[in-house]
Amino acid sequence: MGDKRRRRDPLRPLRRGVGLGLALAAAWGVSLTADLSGAWSALQRWASDSQAVVALMAGELGQPPAETALAGLDGWGRLLVEQSALLSAGTEAVAQRRQAEEETAPAEPIPDLDAEDNDDQTQVELQPPAEPDDVAETTSVGQEGGHYLSQDGVYLYNRSGKELDPSVLSAGSVSFTLGEGPQILILHSHGSEAYSQNDGDLYQESDSFRTTDCAHNVVRVGEEMAEVFRAHGFQVVHDTNLYDYPAYNGAYDRSQAAVKDWLAKYPTIRIVLDVHRDALVGTDGAIYKLISQENGKKVAQVMLVVGTDSGGASHPGWADNLALAVRLQKELISDYVSLARPIALRSSSYNQELSPGSLLVEVGGHGNTLTEALDGARLFAESVSQVLSGMKG
């Protein structure tokens, strides 16, 4: 449909002035033949009320559409803008700016979005939405106070149980380089984790929001990352085994054995990425998807998860894993609007004690679609590739 705008009538102000003058003249004539002293006093009191005058002007001018630049202006402000050619010429630009800000503004974070963090050690029973499209969007962003620590624009959500201050973000170091041979290992401790089917990406569920079909679960997301890394010249090993099926419990023990085998087979591996998807359910049972607007497109947010020794594992070098996460996070927040959620520091180790370059990566949540997850994973890998390219020995 075409762009329909109301044409400005150049004689409208003149007609209003003449009409008002005639009305005043008529009132003056009547006052000469009638005793209107009481009415005149009431009119004077009414005219002294600025709110009443503004209300009268608003009634005459009408309410502007909510999407226009005039929305929110009172009668005086709108009259000033409408009768000024210079100000009127800028209303379209103001409306466009408002629309752009609304499209790019991140959604309000859910209060205590990460408070339900269960460290992935026990399976969460997920329920399908009441309606197919009953999924809410949110954007996870860093906050001040509470469990959050920040330094140089990098936010850390501390769920490790450790008493820490922002200096932890610069306490570790990345001391390794990438040489010849396989450098990156991608695997999935919970490979059957899958996404919403709202975009028509249908699969046979092995459990709610899970499937053993690796074309539709996080294994497919890991392959998307691997393809990007390979395009940047890295040698990647992608382990597509499902370590959470048929049993969820013990998945990290099984993936630990696999990581040890891969590191023994390829000692050149320096980066180990355990790729997952998150699960976000509100206190009211609502399902949430994690969204970032990147280049006008909705993609799934990505979160780096760093394990510690708080859960009892022998992991004295966890600060070095965190140092790598911080280095990657700085590039991510430099490259994208809000692709990266705050780094999460947790009590479990997630087998990260096996290599100082080990991280857990969560791509979106179960409310996201596979398409959104693939798009987010691709952007993540592009950004990470920039950092890793500078680490080649």
SVG drawing of the C-alpha trace seen along z (x, -y; Angstrom):
<svg xmlns="http://www.w3.org/2000/svg" viewBox="-30 -47 85 92">
<polyline fill="none" stroke="black" stroke-width="0.4" points="0.0,0.0 1.1,-3.5 2.4,-6.0 -0.7,-8.1 -0.1,-11.5 -2.6,-14.2 -2.0,-17.3 -1.4,-20.5 -4.1,-23.2 -2.3,-26.6 -5.5,-28.5 -6.3,-26.4 -4.7,-28.9 -6.5,-31.8 -9.8,-30.1 -9.3,-29.3 -8.4,-32.9 -11.4,-34.3 -13.7,-31.8 -12.4,-32.7 -12.7,-36.4 -16.4,-36.1 -17.2,-34.0 -15.7,-36.7 -17.5,-39.4 -20.8,-37.6 -20.2,-37.1 -19.4,-40.8 -22.6,-41.8 -24.7,-39.5 -23.0,-40.9 -24.3,-44.4 -27.9,-43.3 -27.8,-40.8 -26.5,-40.6 -23.7,-38.1 -21.5,-39.4 -21.6,-36.0 -20.8,-34.2 -18.0,-36.6 -16.4,-36.0 -16.6,-32.3 -15.1,-32.6 -12.2,-34.6 -11.5,-32.0 -11.7,-29.2 -9.3,-31.1 -6.7,-31.5 -6.6,-27.7 -3.7,-26.7 -4.7,-23.0 -8.2,-23.9 -6.8,-25.9 -4.4,-23.1 -7.4,-20.6 -9.4,-22.8 -6.5,-23.1 -6.0,-19.3 -9.6,-18.8 -9.4,-21.1 -6.1,-19.7 -7.1,-16.1 -4.8,-13.3 -1.8,-12.5 -1.1,-8.9 1.2,-7.2 3.8,-6.4 4.4,-10.0 7.0,-12.5 4.1,-14.7 3.0,-11.9 3.5,-13.0 3.4,-16.8 0.7,-19.0 -1.5,-21.4 1.0,-24.3 3.9,-22.1 2.0,-20.7 0.7,-24.1 4.2,-25.4 5.6,-22.5 2.7,-22.4 2.9,-26.2 6.7,-26.2 7.9,-25.0 11.4,-24.4 10.2,-22.3 7.6,-20.4 10.3,-19.4 12.1,-17.4 9.1,-15.4 9.6,-12.5 13.3,-12.2 12.3,-12.2 9.7,-9.5 12.3,-7.3 14.8,-7.8 12.2,-6.7 11.3,-3.6 15.0,-2.6 15.5,-3.0 12.5,-0.8 13.8,1.9 17.3,2.0 16.6,1.5 17.3,4.8 14.3,6.3 14.1,5.9 15.9,8.8 13.8,11.2 14.4,10.6 16.8,13.2 17.0,14.7 20.0,16.8 18.9,17.5 17.4,20.9 20.9,22.1 21.2,25.7 24.7,26.3 23.3,28.8 23.9,31.7 20.3,32.8 17.9,33.0 15.2,30.3 11.7,31.5 10.6,29.1 7.0,28.6 5.8,27.5 4.1,24.1 0.3,23.9 0.1,22.5 2.5,23.1 3.6,19.4 3.5,18.8 7.2,18.0 8.4,14.7 11.5,12.9 14.2,11.4 17.8,10.2 20.1,11.1 22.3,8.2 24.8,7.4 23.6,5.6 25.3,3.9 25.3,5.5 24.0,8.8 25.9,11.7 27.3,9.6 30.9,8.4 32.2,6.2 35.4,4.8 36.2,3.0 32.7,3.6 32.8,7.4 30.1,8.8 30.5,11.9 27.6,13.7 29.1,15.4 27.2,18.5 30.3,20.4 29.8,19.7 33.2,18.1 33.5,14.6 35.0,12.7 35.6,9.1 36.0,7.7 39.8,8.4 39.0,12.0 38.4,11.0 42.1,10.2 43.6,12.8 44.3,15.6 46.4,15.7 46.3,17.4 49.7,18.8 49.3,21.3 49.5,20.8 47.9,22.7 50.3,24.7 50.0,27.2 47.6,30.1 44.1,30.2 43.6,27.1 39.9,27.1 37.7,29.8 34.0,29.3 31.8,31.8 28.4,32.0 28.0,33.5 24.2,32.9 24.1,33.5 20.3,34.3 19.3,30.8 17.1,29.3 15.1,26.1 11.5,24.9 9.9,26.3 8.0,23.0 9.9,22.3 8.8,25.5 12.0,27.4 10.3,30.6 12.0,33.5 11.1,36.7 11.5,36.0 13.4,38.4 12.2,36.2 10.7,32.7 12.9,30.4 15.4,33.2 16.1,35.3 18.7,37.9 18.4,36.5 21.7,34.7 20.4,32.6 18.1,30.8 19.9,30.7 22.9,28.8 25.2,31.2 24.0,29.3 24.9,26.0 28.4,27.3 28.9,28.2 27.9,24.7 30.7,23.4 33.1,26.0 32.4,24.9 33.2,21.2 36.4,22.2 37.5,24.3 36.8,21.4 39.3,19.4 42.0,22.0 41.7,24.0 41.7,27.7 38.6,28.8 37.6,32.2 33.9,32.3 32.8,35.2 29.1,35.8 28.5,38.6 25.5,38.2 26.7,38.6 23.3,37.8 21.4,40.6 19.9,42.9 20.8,41.7 21.2,38.1 22.9,38.8 26.6,39.4 26.9,37.5 29.8,35.4 31.7,38.6 31.2,40.1 32.3,36.9 35.3,36.5 36.6,39.9 36.1,38.8 38.0,35.5 40.9,37.4 41.0,39.7 40.9,36.8 43.7,34.9 45.8,38.0 45.2,38.6 45.8,35.0 48.1,33.3 47.9,30.1 44.3,29.4 44.3,26.3 40.6,25.2 37.8,27.4 34.3,26.2 31.4,28.1 28.4,26.7 24.9,26.7 21.6,24.8 20.0,23.2 16.5,23.7 14.7,20.6 11.3,20.8 9.8,17.9 8.2,18.1 4.8,18.2 5.8,21.1 6.4,19.0 9.1,20.1 11.7,17.6 13.9,17.3 17.2,15.3 17.3,12.9 19.8,10.3 19.2,8.0 22.2,8.2 22.2,6.4 18.4,6.3 18.1,10.0 17.0,11.9 19.6,14.4 20.1,16.5 22.3,15.1 25.4,17.0 26.9,17.5 30.3,18.6 30.3,20.7 33.4,21.2 33.7,23.9 35.6,23.8 36.6,26.1 33.8,25.1 31.9,28.3 34.8,30.5 36.8,31.1 40.5,30.6 40.7,27.5 43.3,25.1 43.7,23.4 40.1,22.3 41.2,18.6 43.1,19.3 40.0,20.7 38.2,17.5 41.0,15.4 40.3,17.1 36.6,16.4 37.3,12.8 39.4,12.4 36.7,13.9 34.0,11.9 35.8,8.6 35.8,9.4 32.2,10.4 30.9,7.2 33.1,5.2 31.7,7.0 28.0,7.2 25.2,5.3 24.1,7.9 25.0,11.4 27.0,12.3 25.2,12.8 27.3,12.2 29.9,14.8 28.6,17.4 31.0,18.7 29.7,21.8 30.7,24.3 30.9,27.4 34.1,27.9 32.5,29.3 35.8,31.2 37.6,27.9 40.4,29.0 41.6,31.2 42.7,28.2 43.3,24.4 41.5,23.7 38.2,25.4 34.9,23.6 31.2,24.5 29.1,22.5 25.4,22.2 23.7,21.1 20.2,19.8 17.5,21.5 14.8,24.1 12.4,21.3 14.7,20.3 14.4,21.9 17.2,23.9 17.5,21.2 18.1,18.5 20.6,20.8 22.5,21.4 22.7,17.7 23.9,16.9 26.5,19.7 27.8,18.5 28.4,15.0 30.0,16.3 32.4,18.5 33.3,15.5 34.2,13.4 36.1,16.1 38.1,16.9 39.5,13.3 40.9,13.9 42.2,17.4 43.9,16.2 46.0,13.9 47.0,16.9 48.7,18.9 52.3,19.7"/>
</svg>
